Structures are given as structure tokens and as C-alpha cells.
Amino acid sequence: MDLFKAMESFVRTARAGSFARAASQSGMSRAIVSKHIQDLEDYLGARLFHRTTRRLSLTEVGREYQTFCARLLDDMAEQREAVRKLQQTACGSIKLMAPKSFGNIHLSAAIAEFVEKFPGIHVSMLLADDPKNSHHLVENGLDLAVRLSPISDSSLVSRRIGSLRWLLCCSPGYIERSGAPAGPEDLVQHNCLLHLRTNPDNAWTLSGPRGDVVVEVGGSFAANSSLALRSAALRGLGIAFLPAYCVSSDLASGRLVEVLRAYPVAPRAVYLLYPHRRHLPAKVRLLIDFLVERFSRDGWDDAAWEGATCESRRPGTSRRRLAASPA
């Protein structure tokens, strides 16, 4: 039994004074309305109506229960309307998670611009590692998360909002000491700075004239932060594999230089994750649309440095894998 449907039929019948009139008002058959009342009486263990061939009237218990049901149904209708208004209004709070370097360098400015545009919306931004699954989002009370790599959890909605350009770079001082790699195969002889999450298998994929080349690299320093790897590269420690947004100003100033520009790195997608697609609040839809528009612009990740973009590997090209020399 649908208790609330039965209560609605009961209140409508009590007010109409007839099963037939109640059925006509609700768009249901007389038999269904009568069944709702019978189920409700069985559920309560009490008779709600006195029934005769000519007249339908409430029992004493029925009058008391009608007052309760009418008040409850009115409260539910008011609350439903309040929820709908809140769902459709650009106000309230949003909790968002993003990777540390991306959040610090780009997303914080975007969120500040969004809040200025929609002052009724309050955004809390948590800078942490990428969410691993839907439970991570739900347990942290997150409305949205930004991720810089695909996720396998099919229960999450994943929307691509833009692309990141990546490149290999190092300091001029490192090149003076160790020389610049002439081709991907030379990387196995260099100190490569490794990202623990972006390249957990210590393999860098570059695109060349003959197709993709996968290079197994090694080095003396690894971190789970692009900013930490940038700092190590600036100190001349080695060659880093970094997103352009993280080093564009360093490349423009000459503090870092790009290596192997003839072997570019394929762009990687930026994703927005959220737990469900249906019934998204207006505030969340507004932020999603805002971030899609902002990060789908050409060159958003590199205002200071015009680097060469690369195309994905063309069908029919080959793929080579180069391994690092044993230590």
C-alpha cells in the first residue's frame, strides 16, 4: 500500500462526501479510491467511514484522522514547494574538490569569478588528491570534483570540460651540466622527476614522426604534486613532465626550457565528476556550465607562453617502448 496515496484519497473522500466525487476529482476510478480507503482502514485497524446506500459519513476516529492527514499533507505540499524553489534558485552552498596545483593556479581564480557573478552561492573548495570513486564524493559531502585523469567508477557522472597541455622541461643549468636529450631514447640516461599519480608506472608517452614512443624513465626524486616537481626542476635537479599551466611563466622568463619539442605530449582531459545527473540543483548546474565555458577556451592553461600543441596519434602510426637502463 502507498500510505500517502491512501491518505490523499481518504482526505479527498471525506471532503467530497462520496467515493464517486472523490474519484472524479482525483482522476482515478471509484474502485481504486474505495480500495485505498479499505487498505487504510486495514492498516489502522479502525473504521473511518459509516457507509450506507444513501450516505457516507466519518466515524469519530475518522474525524480525528482526517484532521491529522490534512495537516500532514498540507505540510508536505508546502515543503515540496519550498524544495522546488530552492532547487531552481541560484543560492545555497556548493562543496568542490580539486587537485592542489590545479586548484591553486587556475580553479581558485575561476571560483572567485563565479562567486562574484552569483553572490547568493557559497563555494567551499577542498584541495586534495583526485577522488577515487563515488563513495569518496558522498562521504565527503561533495557536489563536484575536478579530476585530471579518467575514472573507472561508472556510478559517477564524468563530464569533460577542457584539455591540459603537458610538456618536458628542465632548467638551463641542468642542460649545461647534463646536456639536452636529442630524442626520447636519451631520456633513459637522464634524471627524470616523476609524478607518483600521473605516471605511476614511470612511463612517459611522447608523439613523434613515426608514432607514439613510450619511455620508461627513472630518477632521484618523485612526488604527488606538480608544484613540488616544478620546484625541483627550477633547482636544476632534472627533467620534469608537467602541465603547461604549471610552468608557463617559467618558460616565458627562461627559468625553465622545454626539451624534445619535436616529440610533444598528447593533451590530457580535465573532467568534472558528480554523483548523479538527475535533479541537479540550479546552483550546481550554474557552476558546471561556468567551468565548461571557462576551461573549454583555447589557451586557457597558458596565457603567457605560446607552446606548440600536439595532435593525438594518427591511425596507422606505430608505438615504441624504450626502457630505462638498469641502475
C-alpha positions as CSV (number, residue, x, y, z in Angstrom):
1,M,0.0,0.0,0.0
2,D,1.1,3.5,-0.8
3,L,0.3,5.1,2.5
4,F,0.4,8.7,1.3
5,K,-1.8,7.9,-1.8
6,A,-4.3,6.3,0.6
7,M,-4.2,9.3,2.9
8,E,-4.8,11.6,0.0
9,S,-7.8,9.5,-1.2
10,F,-9.2,9.5,2.4
11,V,-9.0,13.2,2.8
12,R,-10.5,13.9,-0.6
13,T,-13.3,11.4,0.0
14,A,-14.1,12.9,3.4
15,R,-14.3,16.4,1.9
16,A,-16.3,15.3,-1.1
17,G,-18.6,13.0,0.9
18,S,-18.6,10.5,-1.9
19,F,-16.3,7.9,-3.3
20,A,-17.6,8.8,-6.8
21,R,-16.9,12.5,-6.4
22,A,-13.5,11.9,-4.9
23,A,-12.6,9.6,-7.8
24,S,-13.7,12.2,-10.3
25,Q,-11.6,14.9,-8.6
26,S,-8.5,12.7,-8.5
27,G,-8.8,11.2,-11.9
28,M,-8.9,7.7,-10.5
29,S,-11.6,5.1,-10.7
30,R,-14.2,4.7,-7.9
31,A,-12.9,1.2,-7.3
32,I,-9.3,2.4,-6.7
33,V,-10.4,5.1,-4.3
34,S,-12.5,2.6,-2.4
35,K,-9.5,0.2,-2.3
36,H,-7.3,3.0,-0.9
37,I,-9.8,3.6,2.0
38,Q,-10.2,-0.2,2.7
39,D,-6.4,-0.6,2.8
40,L,-6.1,2.4,5.1
41,E,-8.7,1.0,7.5
42,D,-7.0,-2.4,7.5
43,Y,-3.6,-0.6,8.2
44,L,-5.1,1.4,11.1
45,G,-7.3,-1.4,12.4
46,A,-10.2,1.1,12.6
47,R,-13.3,2.0,10.5
48,L,-13.0,5.6,9.1
49,F,-16.5,5.9,7.5
50,H,-20.0,4.9,8.2
51,R,-21.3,3.5,4.9
52,T,-25.0,3.2,3.9
53,T,-26.6,3.0,0.5
54,R,-27.5,6.7,0.7
55,R,-24.9,8.3,2.9
56,L,-21.1,8.3,3.7
57,S,-20.0,9.9,6.9
58,L,-16.9,10.0,9.1
59,T,-16.7,8.0,12.3
60,E,-15.3,9.6,15.4
61,V,-11.9,8.0,14.7
62,G,-12.2,9.2,11.0
63,R,-12.8,12.8,12.0
64,E,-9.6,12.8,14.2
65,Y,-7.6,11.0,11.5
66,Q,-8.8,13.4,8.8
67,T,-7.5,16.4,10.8
68,F,-4.1,14.7,11.2
69,C,-3.9,13.6,7.5
70,A,-5.0,17.1,6.2
71,R,-2.4,18.8,8.3
72,L,0.4,16.3,7.3
73,L,-0.5,16.5,3.5
74,D,-0.6,20.4,3.6
75,D,2.8,20.4,5.4
76,M,4.2,18.1,2.7
77,A,2.9,20.2,-0.1
78,E,4.4,23.3,1.4
79,Q,7.8,21.6,1.9
80,R,7.7,20.2,-1.6
81,E,7.2,23.7,-3.0
82,A,10.0,25.1,-0.8
83,V,12.3,22.4,-2.1
84,R,11.4,23.1,-5.7
85,K,12.0,26.8,-5.3
86,L,15.4,26.1,-3.6
87,Q,16.3,23.6,-6.4
88,Q,15.6,26.3,-9.0
89,T,17.2,29.2,-7.3
90,A,20.8,30.3,-7.6
91,C,21.6,30.3,-3.9
92,G,23.0,27.9,-1.3
93,S,26.3,26.1,-0.8
94,I,28.5,24.0,-3.0
95,K,31.4,21.8,-1.9
96,L,34.0,21.2,-4.5
97,M,37.2,19.1,-4.6
98,A,40.2,19.7,-6.9
99,P,43.9,18.7,-7.2
100,K,46.2,21.0,-5.3
101,S,48.3,22.5,-8.1
102,F,45.3,22.9,-10.5
103,G,43.2,24.4,-7.7
104,N,45.8,26.9,-6.6
105,I,46.9,28.1,-10.0
106,H,43.6,28.1,-12.0
107,L,40.5,26.9,-10.3
108,S,40.7,29.3,-7.3
109,A,40.5,32.3,-9.7
110,A,37.6,30.7,-11.6
111,I,35.7,30.1,-8.4
112,A,36.3,33.6,-7.2
113,E,34.9,34.9,-10.5
114,F,31.9,32.6,-10.3
115,V,31.1,33.8,-6.7
116,E,31.3,37.4,-7.8
117,K,28.8,36.6,-10.6
118,F,26.5,34.7,-8.3
119,P,26.8,36.2,-4.8
120,G,24.0,34.1,-3.5
121,I,26.1,30.9,-3.9
122,H,28.8,30.0,-1.4
123,V,31.5,27.7,-2.6
124,S,33.9,25.6,-0.4
125,M,36.9,24.3,-2.3
126,L,38.8,21.4,-0.9
127,L,42.3,21.0,-2.4
128,A,43.3,17.3,-2.2
129,D,44.1,14.2,-4.3
130,D,41.6,13.2,-7.0
131,P,38.5,11.4,-5.8
132,K,38.9,7.7,-6.3
133,N,35.2,6.6,-6.5
134,S,31.6,7.7,-5.8
135,H,31.9,6.8,-2.1
136,H,34.7,9.4,-1.8
137,L,32.4,12.1,-3.1
138,V,29.4,11.0,-1.0
139,E,31.3,10.5,2.2
140,N,32.9,14.0,1.9
141,G,29.6,15.6,1.1
142,L,30.9,16.8,-2.3
143,D,28.7,18.2,-5.0
144,L,31.5,18.3,-7.6
145,A,35.1,17.2,-8.1
146,V,37.7,18.2,-10.7
147,R,39.9,15.3,-11.9
148,L,42.8,15.4,-14.4
149,S,42.5,11.8,-15.5
150,P,39.7,9.4,-16.4
151,I,37.9,7.4,-13.6
152,S,36.6,3.9,-13.9
153,D,33.7,4.3,-11.5
154,S,30.6,4.1,-13.7
155,S,28.3,5.3,-11.0
156,L,29.8,8.8,-11.3
157,V,28.8,11.3,-14.0
158,S,32.0,12.4,-15.8
159,R,32.0,15.5,-18.0
160,R,35.0,16.7,-19.9
161,I,35.4,20.4,-19.5
162,G,38.7,21.1,-21.3
163,S,42.2,19.8,-22.1
164,L,45.6,20.2,-20.5
165,R,48.8,20.5,-22.4
166,W,51.8,18.7,-20.9
167,L,55.5,19.1,-21.8
168,L,59.0,18.1,-20.7
169,C,61.1,20.8,-19.2
170,C,64.2,21.5,-17.1
171,S,66.4,24.4,-16.0
172,P,69.2,25.8,-18.3
173,G,71.6,24.9,-15.5
174,Y,70.6,21.2,-15.8
175,I,71.3,21.3,-19.6
176,E,74.7,22.9,-19.0
177,R,75.6,20.0,-16.7
178,S,73.9,17.1,-18.3
179,G,73.2,18.1,-21.9
180,A,69.8,18.2,-23.6
181,P,68.2,14.9,-24.8
182,A,68.2,14.7,-28.6
183,G,65.5,12.0,-28.8
184,P,63.2,10.1,-26.5
185,E,65.8,7.3,-26.2
186,D,68.1,9.7,-24.4
187,L,65.7,10.2,-21.5
188,V,66.7,6.9,-20.0
189,Q,70.2,8.4,-19.3
190,H,68.7,11.5,-17.6
191,N,67.5,12.2,-14.1
192,C,63.7,12.3,-14.6
193,L,61.4,13.8,-12.0
194,L,58.4,11.5,-11.5
195,H,54.8,12.2,-10.6
196,L,53.5,9.4,-8.4
197,R,49.9,9.7,-9.5
198,T,50.1,11.0,-13.1
199,N,52.8,8.4,-14.1
200,P,52.7,5.6,-11.6
201,D,54.4,3.2,-14.0
202,N,57.3,5.7,-14.6
203,A,56.5,5.7,-18.3
204,W,56.2,8.8,-20.4
205,T,54.4,8.7,-23.8
206,L,55.6,11.1,-26.5
207,S,54.4,11.6,-30.1
208,G,56.9,11.5,-32.9
209,P,57.1,11.3,-36.7
210,R,56.8,7.5,-36.5
211,G,54.1,7.4,-33.9
212,D,54.0,7.2,-30.1
213,V,57.1,6.4,-28.1
214,V,56.7,5.1,-24.6
215,V,59.9,5.7,-22.5
216,E,60.5,4.0,-19.1
217,V,62.3,6.6,-17.1
218,G,63.8,6.9,-13.6
219,G,65.2,9.5,-11.3
220,S,66.2,10.5,-7.8
221,F,63.0,12.5,-6.9
222,A,59.3,11.7,-7.1
223,A,56.2,13.5,-5.7
224,N,52.5,13.5,-6.0
225,S,52.4,17.3,-6.6
226,S,53.2,19.1,-9.9
227,L,54.2,22.1,-7.9
228,A,56.8,20.0,-6.0
229,L,58.2,18.7,-9.3
230,R,58.3,22.2,-10.7
231,S,60.3,23.4,-7.7
232,A,62.8,20.5,-8.2
233,A,63.1,21.3,-11.9
234,L,63.8,25.0,-11.1
235,R,66.6,23.9,-8.8
236,G,68.2,22.0,-11.7
237,L,67.5,18.6,-10.3
238,G,66.3,17.0,-13.6
239,I,63.7,16.8,-16.4
240,A,60.1,17.1,-15.3
241,F,56.9,16.0,-17.1
242,L,54.5,18.9,-16.2
243,P,51.2,20.6,-17.3
244,A,51.8,23.8,-19.2
245,Y,49.7,25.8,-16.7
246,C,52.1,25.0,-14.0
247,V,55.3,26.3,-15.8
248,S,54.1,28.8,-18.4
249,S,55.6,31.8,-16.6
250,D,58.9,29.9,-16.0
251,L,59.1,29.1,-19.7
252,A,58.3,32.7,-20.6
253,S,61.0,34.0,-18.3
254,G,63.6,31.4,-19.3
255,R,63.8,29.9,-15.8
256,L,62.8,26.6,-17.5
257,V,63.2,25.5,-21.1
258,E,61.2,22.9,-23.0
259,V,63.0,19.8,-24.3
260,L,62.1,17.4,-27.0
261,R,59.6,19.8,-28.7
262,A,59.7,17.6,-31.8
263,Y,58.2,14.8,-29.6
264,P,55.2,16.6,-27.9
265,V,53.0,15.1,-25.2
266,A,49.3,14.5,-26.1
267,P,46.9,16.8,-24.3
268,R,45.0,15.3,-21.4
269,A,41.4,15.9,-20.5
270,V,40.1,17.8,-17.4
271,Y,36.9,16.2,-16.0
272,L,34.1,17.3,-13.7
273,L,32.7,14.5,-11.6
274,Y,29.4,14.5,-9.8
275,P,27.3,11.7,-8.1
276,H,24.2,11.9,-10.4
277,R,22.8,13.6,-13.4
278,R,19.1,13.9,-12.5
279,H,17.6,16.7,-10.4
280,L,20.8,18.7,-10.2
281,P,20.2,21.9,-8.2
282,A,20.3,25.1,-10.1
283,K,23.4,26.3,-8.2
284,V,25.4,23.1,-9.3
285,R,24.2,23.4,-12.9
286,L,25.3,27.0,-13.0
287,L,28.8,26.1,-11.7
288,I,29.2,23.2,-14.2
289,D,28.2,25.4,-17.1
290,F,30.5,28.2,-15.9
291,L,33.5,25.9,-15.6
292,V,32.8,24.2,-19.0
293,E,32.7,27.6,-20.7
294,R,35.9,28.9,-19.0
295,F,38.1,25.8,-19.4
296,S,37.0,25.0,-23.0
297,R,38.5,28.2,-24.3
298,D,41.6,27.8,-26.4
299,G,44.8,28.6,-24.5
300,W,43.2,28.9,-21.0
301,D,46.0,27.0,-19.4
302,D,48.8,29.1,-20.8
303,A,48.3,32.8,-21.2
304,A,52.0,33.7,-21.0
305,W,53.6,31.2,-23.3
306,E,52.7,30.1,-26.8
307,G,53.8,26.5,-27.0
308,A,53.2,24.1,-29.8
309,T,50.1,21.9,-29.4
310,C,50.2,18.3,-30.4
311,E,47.7,16.1,-32.1
312,S,46.7,12.6,-31.0
313,R,48.5,9.7,-32.7
314,R,47.2,9.2,-36.2
315,P,45.7,5.8,-37.2
316,G,48.3,3.5,-38.6
317,T,51.3,5.0,-36.8
318,S,53.5,2.8,-34.7
319,R,54.2,2.7,-31.0
320,R,57.6,2.1,-29.5
321,R,58.7,1.4,-25.9
322,L,62.1,2.4,-24.5
323,A,63.2,1.1,-21.2
324,A,65.5,2.8,-18.7
325,S,68.9,1.3,-18.2
326,P,69.3,-0.8,-15.0
327,A,70.8,1.1,-12.1
